[in-house]
């Protein structure tokens, strides 16, 4: 009878049966409550006052379909003991309580990658705490092999239960494991549970010892990391092919390899309550302005956010606070040689863990238009490449507005330039053609980023032939619109800084609209406002258009001309370097 009765109790209920029970129990469809401003109201308190549906089980028949796991609905309300365990930051002597602390604070036995391994070495019960994905198996295996040789003699040397002073006993045992039994170069001790948890969260391993309120932390970590390769945005014909990756220690090592000066300082800090993102500030002590270092350090320490999963970009917005200004106030680089060169000029750099880009502070507009390729060629060739790049950037900004001005105001055309302008008008106004083409170019750029590599060629054929050629032949677009837009696009892609190229694209759209509406005054006033906006910007008290505004003839000459390396005797004054001499004094 019991098997038959159990089968009857575990019968399958149809949807109509469930709907009928819901109506009987007063259960209704859950709806979101929204206030007058469109915010969702938390109605958990209202739901708690509603009658809860009756859940059919075998409890009334003496059975329990839920087994030994407890009720169907997990109680999220913390008990007094759980609250105490959450707040307790001391290391418990009892492993039972210690594991309860880890359960409440880091999710031990709930998160599958959180491990607390108990082993006995030399008669001492030891707990090994780590995150499974970060643990470096080879190093930990060597440590465990060494610990397995700890015999009773080590135990007697370290402590004898119930004998001697307890404080000395604890110190002797911890010192024994730290100095003699754990063969690793990076080992520290702590009495705070939070430090042990934070150490494990960044990849380390914590060794706890039952009966003692102290832990030994071993820095044996293994992050998922890709190999160093040349950055896509800063390629050079000649030069190094290594670039930054997403691991902070690797990036710091790439810079340290190029600058072996012991005065190169690398300060580590953290930001983000939940992400606890590692941030490293790098500078050369006797070159960089100490006021700049203190300002950046204070800004980072004042960052009070939930987390920074987007790494350097969110940190930039937190410490710069430029608002809606599209122009970049810091320079990003993925090349260790570029970052090292800026360090030697007196700049400060900021590494952010999980990011392959490094921030360079302070920067001006002209820092964003320089490229490493100019310094990989001879001075004359480098100067020529720099001028070509300057003309390309200027064309990306002003070519389209100037052409539109000459078309809508033919009287402004200089003599000999009568050929400028369309021979026949298109079916769409010129401003509409430019806007559609600009948006189409941005759409194709984004499509190229998200298109898989095998399909990129097909996407290019569709964009160039099926869209561009058909649009011109059908009379929707004018040939010259496509021509000048292509020239402006090439100038945009020739801009070394990706952030600056996007900002110039927005400025070009603004100048196009101003020129189409107000003609000559629109272009003149729009260009003037753009220059004034840039001139009023400051990056950590540094004029953004320096050395053009305020004008500095010597520094401007260095911007226009790529001088020979040995002729550069002093550093630029923009960074306020403590030591302005580039070449050693003899």
C-alpha positions in Angstrom: 0.0 0.0 0.0 2.8 2.4 0.7 4.3 2.4 -2.8 0.8 2.9 -4.2 0.1 5.7 -1.8 3.4 7.4 -2.6 2.6 7.2 -6.3 -0.7 8.8 -5.7 0.7 11.6 -3.7 3.3 12.4 -6.4 0.7 12.5 -9.2 1.2 15.0 -12.0 -1.0 18.0 -11.7 -2.2 19.6 -14.9 -2.2 23.3 -15.7 -6.0 23.6 -14.9 -5.4 22.0 -11.5 -2.7 24.6 -10.7 -4.8 27.5 -11.9 -7.7 26.2 -9.8 -5.4 26.0 -6.7 -4.0 29.5 -7.4 -7.5 30.9 -7.5 -8.4 29.1 -4.3 -5.3 30.4 -2.5 -5.8 34.0 -3.7 -2.6 33.9 -5.9 -2.6 36.5 -8.6 -0.1 37.4 -11.4 2.8 39.5 -10.0 2.9 43.0 -11.4 5.5 45.7 -11.1 4.5 48.8 -9.1 5.7 52.1 -10.8 5.7 55.5 -9.3 4.9 58.8 -11.2 8.6 59.2 -12.3 8.8 55.8 -13.9 10.8 54.2 -11.1 10.0 50.6 -10.1 8.8 50.4 -6.5 9.9 47.5 -4.3 6.7 45.7 -3.4 8.3 43.0 -1.3 6.7 44.3 1.8 3.3 44.3 0.2 3.8 40.7 -1.0 4.8 39.6 2.4 1.4 40.8 3.8 -0.5 38.8 1.1 -1.6 35.3 1.9 0.9 32.7 0.8 -0.2 29.8 -1.4 -0.5 26.4 0.2 2.2 24.0 -1.2 1.1 20.4 -1.5 3.6 18.0 0.1 3.7 14.7 1.9 4.1 16.4 5.3 0.4 15.9 6.0 0.8 12.2 5.2 3.9 11.7 7.2 6.3 12.0 4.3 8.6 14.8 3.2 9.3 15.3 -0.5 11.7 18.0 0.3 14.0 15.5 2.1 16.6 16.9 4.5 17.3 20.1 2.6 14.7 22.2 4.4 11.7 24.2 3.1 11.0 24.9 -0.6 11.6 28.6 -0.2 15.0 29.6 1.0 14.9 32.1 3.8 17.1 35.2 2.9 16.5 36.9 6.3 19.8 36.6 8.2 19.8 35.3 11.8 21.6 37.0 14.6 24.4 34.4 14.3 24.8 35.0 10.6 25.0 38.7 11.1 27.7 38.2 13.7 29.6 35.9 11.4 29.3 38.5 8.5 30.8 41.2 10.7 33.5 39.1 12.4 36.9 40.0 10.9 39.1 38.0 13.3 40.4 34.5 12.4 38.7 31.9 14.6 40.8 29.2 16.3 38.0 26.7 15.7 37.8 25.4 12.1 34.0 24.9 12.5 33.4 28.5 13.2 36.0 29.6 10.6 34.2 27.7 7.9 30.9 29.2 9.0 32.6 32.7 8.7 33.7 31.8 5.2 30.3 30.5 4.3 28.7 33.8 5.2 31.4 36.1 3.9 32.6 34.4 0.6 30.0 31.7 0.0 32.0 28.6 0.9 30.0 25.5 0.0 27.8 27.7 -2.1 30.2 28.9 -4.8 31.8 26.0 -6.5 35.2 27.7 -7.0 35.7 28.6 -3.3 37.8 25.8 -1.7 38.7 25.1 1.9 40.9 22.0 2.0 41.8 20.5 5.4 45.0 18.6 5.8 47.3 17.5 8.6 51.0 18.4 8.5 53.3 17.4 11.4 50.3 16.8 13.6 48.9 20.3 12.9 45.5 20.5 11.4 45.8 23.0 8.5 43.2 24.6 6.3 44.1 25.7 2.8 41.8 28.4 1.4 41.8 29.6 -2.2 39.8 30.2 -5.4 40.0 27.3 -7.7 40.5 29.3 -10.9 43.3 31.4 -9.5 45.4 28.7 -7.8 48.7 27.9 -9.4 48.8 24.2 -9.2 52.5 23.6 -9.7 53.5 26.0 -6.9 50.9 24.7 -4.4 51.9 21.1 -5.2 55.5 21.9 -4.4 54.4 23.5 -1.1 52.2 20.5 -0.2 55.1 18.1 -0.9 57.3 20.1 1.4 54.7 20.2 4.1 54.1 16.5 3.9 57.7 16.0 5.2 56.8 17.9 8.4 57.3 15.2 11.1 56.6 15.0 14.8 60.0 16.7 15.5 58.7 19.9 13.7 55.6 19.7 15.7 57.4 19.4 19.0 59.7 22.3 18.0 56.8 24.4 17.1 54.4 23.8 20.0 53.4 21.3 22.6 49.7 21.4 23.4 48.9 22.8 26.8 52.6 23.7 27.5 54.4 27.1 27.6 53.2 30.5 26.9 50.3 30.5 24.5 51.4 33.7 22.6 54.9 32.3 22.1 53.5 28.9 21.2 51.4 30.5 18.4 54.3 32.6 17.2 56.6 29.6 17.0 54.2 27.5 15.0 53.3 30.3 12.6 57.0 31.1 12.2 57.8 27.5 11.6 55.4 27.2 8.7 56.3 30.6 7.3 60.1 30.3 7.5 60.8 26.6 7.2 58.0 24.6 5.8 56.4 26.8 3.1 59.0 27.1 0.3 57.9 30.2 -1.5 59.4 33.7 -2.0 56.2 35.8 -1.3 54.8 34.9 2.1 53.2 37.2 4.6 51.2 36.8 7.9 48.0 38.3 9.0 45.6 38.2 11.9 42.6 39.7 9.9 40.2 37.4 8.1 39.4 40.2 5.6 43.0 40.4 4.5 43.1 36.6 3.9 39.9 36.8 1.9 41.1 39.7 -0.2 44.4 38.0 -0.8 42.6 34.9 -2.0 40.3 37.1 -4.2 43.4 38.4 -6.1 44.7 34.9 -6.7 46.7 34.0 -3.5 46.3 31.2 -1.1 45.7 31.4 2.7 46.9 28.8 5.2 44.9 28.6 8.4 46.0 26.6 11.5 43.5 25.2 13.9 44.0 26.6 17.4 45.7 29.8 16.2 44.3 33.2 15.3 46.8 33.9 12.5 47.1 32.9 8.9 50.0 32.6 6.4 49.4 34.1 3.0 51.2 32.7 -0.1 51.2 34.7 -3.3 50.9 31.8 -5.8 48.5 32.9 -8.5 47.8 32.1 -12.1 45.5 34.5 -14.0 44.0 33.7 -17.4 46.2 35.8 -19.7 46.8 36.1 -23.4 50.3 36.5 -24.8 51.7 39.9 -25.6 51.2 41.0 -29.2 51.3 44.3 -31.2 48.3 46.5 -30.5 45.9 47.0 -33.4 45.5 50.8 -33.0 49.3 51.6 -32.7 51.0 49.6 -35.3 54.5 50.6 -36.6 56.5 49.4 -39.6 59.6 49.0 -37.4 59.7 48.7 -33.7 58.7 46.4 -30.9 55.8 44.0 -31.3 54.9 43.6 -27.7 51.8 45.3 -26.2 50.0 45.5 -22.9 47.6 42.7 -21.9 44.8 42.4 -19.3 47.2 41.4 -16.5 48.5 44.2 -14.3 51.8 42.5 -13.3 52.7 41.7 -16.9 52.1 45.3 -18.0 54.2 46.7 -15.1 57.0 44.2 -16.1 57.0 45.4 -19.7 57.6 49.0 -18.5 60.1 48.0 -15.9 62.0 46.1 -18.6 62.5 49.3 -20.5 63.2 51.6 -17.5 65.6 50.0 -15.0 65.9 53.2 -13.0 65.4 52.3 -9.3 63.6 55.7 -8.9 60.7 54.3 -11.0 58.0 54.1 -8.4 54.9 51.9 -8.8 52.2 52.5 -6.2 49.3 50.0 -5.9 45.8 50.9 -4.6 42.3 49.7 -5.1 38.9 51.2 -6.1 35.4 49.8 -6.2 33.7 48.3 -3.2 32.6 45.1 -5.0 35.2 44.8 -7.8 38.2 45.9 -5.7 40.0 46.8 -8.9 43.8 47.0 -8.6 45.2 50.4 -9.8 48.9 51.2 -10.1 50.3 54.7 -10.3 53.7 54.9 -12.1 56.2 57.7 -12.1 59.9 58.5 -12.0 60.5 60.0 -8.6 63.1 62.7 -9.4 61.4 63.7 -12.7 57.6 63.7 -12.2 55.9 66.7 -10.4 55.1 65.5 -6.9 52.0 67.7 -6.8 50.6 65.8 -9.8 51.3 62.5 -8.1 49.5 63.6 -4.9 46.5 65.0 -6.9 46.0 61.8 -8.9 46.5 59.6 -5.8 43.9 61.6 -3.8 41.5 61.5 -6.7 41.7 57.7 -6.9 41.3 57.3 -3.2 38.2 59.5 -3.3 36.5 57.3 -5.9 33.5 55.8 -4.1 31.7 53.5 -6.5 30.2 50.0 -6.5 32.7 48.7 -9.1 34.7 49.4 -12.2 34.2 46.4 -14.6 35.1 48.7 -17.5 38.4 49.4 -15.9 40.4 52.4 -17.2 37.5 54.2 -18.9 35.3 54.3 -15.8 38.3 55.4 -13.8 39.0 58.2 -16.2 35.5 59.6 -15.9 35.8 59.3 -12.1 39.0 61.2 -11.7 38.8 63.6 -14.6 35.1 64.6 -14.5 35.0 66.2 -17.9 31.2 65.8 -18.3 29.9 65.9 -21.8 33.1 67.1 -23.4 33.9 64.7 -26.2 37.6 65.4 -26.4 39.9 63.1 -24.4 41.6 64.6 -21.4 44.0 61.7 -21.0 45.9 59.7 -23.5 45.5 55.9 -23.8 48.3 53.7 -25.1 48.9 50.0 -25.4 52.6 50.3 -26.3 55.2 49.9 -23.5 57.7 52.0 -25.5 55.3 54.9 -25.8 54.5 54.8 -22.1 58.2 54.6 -21.2 58.9 57.6 -23.3 56.2 59.6 -21.6 57.6 58.5 -18.2 61.0 60.0 -19.1 59.3 63.2 -20.1 57.8 63.6 -16.6 54.3 62.2 -17.2 52.4 60.0 -14.7 50.9 56.8 -15.9 48.0 54.8 -14.4 47.6 51.0 -14.9 44.2 49.4 -14.2 44.0 45.6 -13.8 42.0 43.8 -16.6 42.8 46.6 -19.1 45.4 46.5 -21.9 45.3 50.3 -22.1 47.4 52.6 -19.9 46.4 56.2 -19.0 49.0 59.0 -19.5 48.6 62.2 -17.5 48.7 65.1 -18.2 48.1 65.4 -21.9 47.3 68.1 -24.4 45.6 68.1 -27.8 49.0 67.7 -29.5 49.8 64.5 -27.5 47.0 62.8 -29.3 48.3 63.6 -32.8 51.7 62.1 -32.3 52.6 58.5 -33.3 55.5 56.2 -32.6 56.1 55.7 -36.3 57.5 59.3 -36.5 60.3 58.4 -34.0 61.1 55.2 -35.8 62.2 57.0 -39.0 64.8 59.7 -39.6 64.1 63.2 -38.4 63.3 64.5 -41.9 61.1 61.6 -42.7 59.4 61.7 -39.3 58.7 65.5 -39.8 57.2 64.8 -43.2 55.0 62.0 -41.8 53.9 64.4 -39.0 52.9 67.1 -41.4 50.9 64.7 -43.6 49.1 63.5 -40.5 48.4 67.1 -39.4 46.9 67.8 -42.9 44.8 64.7 -42.7 43.4 65.7 -39.3 42.6 69.2 -40.5 40.9 67.8 -43.6 38.8 65.5 -41.4 37.5 68.6 -39.5 37.2 71.4 -42.1 37.2 69.9 -45.6 33.5 69.0 -45.8 32.2 72.3 -44.2 34.5 74.3 -46.6 33.2 72.4 -49.7 29.6 72.8 -48.7 30.2 76.6 -48.1 31.6 77.0 -51.7 28.7 75.1 -53.1 25.9 77.0 -51.3 27.8 80.3 -51.8 29.5 80.1 -55.2 30.7 83.7 -55.0 33.2 82.7 -52.4 35.1 80.4 -54.8 38.7 81.6 -55.5 39.7 82.1 -59.1 40.7 78.8 -60.7 38.4 76.7 -58.5 35.3 76.9 -60.6 35.3 73.2 -61.0 34.4 72.7 -57.3 30.8 71.8 -56.9 28.4 69.2 -58.4 27.6 69.4 -62.0 24.1 68.3 -61.4 22.1 68.3 -58.2 21.0 65.1 -56.5 17.5 64.1 -55.5 18.5 64.7 -51.8 19.7 68.1 -50.5 23.5 68.3 -49.9 23.1 68.5 -46.1 20.9 65.4 -46.2 23.5 63.6 -48.3 26.3 64.4 -45.9 24.3 63.4 -42.9 23.2 60.1 -44.4 26.7 59.4 -45.6 28.2 60.2 -42.2 25.7 58.0 -40.4 26.2 55.3 -43.0 30.0 55.5 -42.5 29.6 55.1 -38.8 27.2 52.2 -39.3 29.7 50.5 -41.6 32.5 51.1 -39.1 30.5 49.5 -36.3 29.4 46.6 -38.6 33.1 46.0 -39.4 33.9 45.7 -35.7 31.2 43.2 -35.1 31.5 41.3 -38.4 33.4 38.0 -38.2 36.7 38.1 -40.1 35.7 35.6 -42.8 32.7 37.8 -43.6 34.5 41.2 -43.5 35.3 41.1 -47.2 31.7 40.4 -48.2 30.5 43.3 -45.9 33.0 45.6 -47.7 31.7 44.6 -51.1 28.1 45.2 -50.0 29.0 48.7 -48.6 31.1 49.9 -51.5 29.3 48.4 -54.5 25.7 47.6 -53.7 25.2 50.8 -51.6 27.6 53.5 -52.7 27.7 52.8 -56.4 23.9 52.2 -56.7 23.2 55.4 -54.6 25.3 57.5 -57.0 24.0 56.0 -60.2 20.4 56.3 -59.1 20.9 60.1 -58.5 20.4 60.0 -54.8 24.0 61.1 -54.1 26.5 63.3 -55.8 29.9 61.9 -56.8 31.8 64.7 -55.0 30.0 64.1 -51.8 31.3 60.5 -51.7 34.8 61.8 -52.7 35.2 64.4 -50.1 33.6 62.3 -47.4 36.1 59.5 -48.3 39.0 62.0 -47.9 37.6 63.2 -44.5 37.2 59.5 -43.4 40.9 58.8 -44.4 41.9 61.8 -42.3 39.8 60.4 -39.4 41.5 57.0 -39.6 44.9 58.7 -39.8 44.4 60.3 -36.4 46.6 58.3 -33.9 44.1 58.7 -31.0 40.9 56.8 -31.6 39.1 59.0 -29.0 40.3 62.2 -30.7 39.1 60.9 -34.1 35.6 60.3 -32.7 35.5 63.7 -31.1 36.6 65.3 -34.4 33.8 63.5 -36.2 31.2 65.1 -33.9 32.8 68.5 -34.3 32.7 68.0 -38.1 29.0 67.3 -37.9 28.4 70.5 -35.9 30.4 72.6 -38.3 28.4 71.1 -41.2 25.1 72.0 -39.6 26.3 75.5 -38.7 27.6 76.1 -42.3 24.4 74.8 -43.9 22.2 77.1 -41.8 24.3 80.3 -41.4 26.8 79.9 -44.3 30.0 82.0 -43.7 29.1 83.3 -40.2 28.2 79.7 -39.2 31.6 78.3 -40.2 33.5 81.2 -38.7 31.6 81.3 -35.4 31.5 77.5 -35.1 35.3 77.1 -35.7 35.9 79.9 -33.2 33.7 78.3 -30.5 35.5 75.0 -31.1 38.9 76.6 -30.6 37.7 78.5 -27.5 36.2 75.3 -26.0 39.5 73.5 -26.4 41.5 76.4 -25.2 39.5 76.6 -22.0 39.9 72.9 -21.2 42.5 71.8 -18.7 43.9 68.4 -17.9 45.1 68.5 -14.3 45.8 72.2 -14.5 47.4 71.8 -18.0 46.2 74.0 -20.9 44.7 71.6 -23.4 46.0 73.6 -26.5 49.5 74.2 -25.1 51.9 75.3 -26.7 49.6 76.9 -29.3 47.4 78.6 -26.6 49.2 79.9 -24.5 51.9 80.2 -27.2 55.4 78.8 -26.6 57.6 79.1 -29.6 60.2 76.5 -28.6 57.7 73.9 -27.6 55.6 74.6 -30.8 58.7 74.0 -32.9 59.1 70.6 -31.2 55.5 69.8 -32.1 55.9 70.8 -35.8 59.4 69.4 -36.3 60.6 66.0 -35.2 64.1 67.0 -34.0 67.0 64.6 -33.8 67.2 62.6 -30.6 70.5 63.9 -29.4 69.5 67.5 -29.9 66.6 67.2 -27.4 68.5 68.4 -24.3 65.6 69.4 -22.0 62.1 68.1 -21.2 58.9 70.0 -22.0 57.8 72.3 -19.3 54.2 71.2 -19.6 54.8 68.4 -17.0 56.6 70.7 -14.6 59.5 68.2 -14.3 61.7 68.3 -11.2 64.7 67.5 -13.5 64.4 69.2 -16.8 67.6 67.9 -18.3 67.2 65.0 -20.7 70.9 64.2 -21.3 73.2 63.5 -18.3 75.4 66.3 -17.1 79.1 65.8 -17.8 
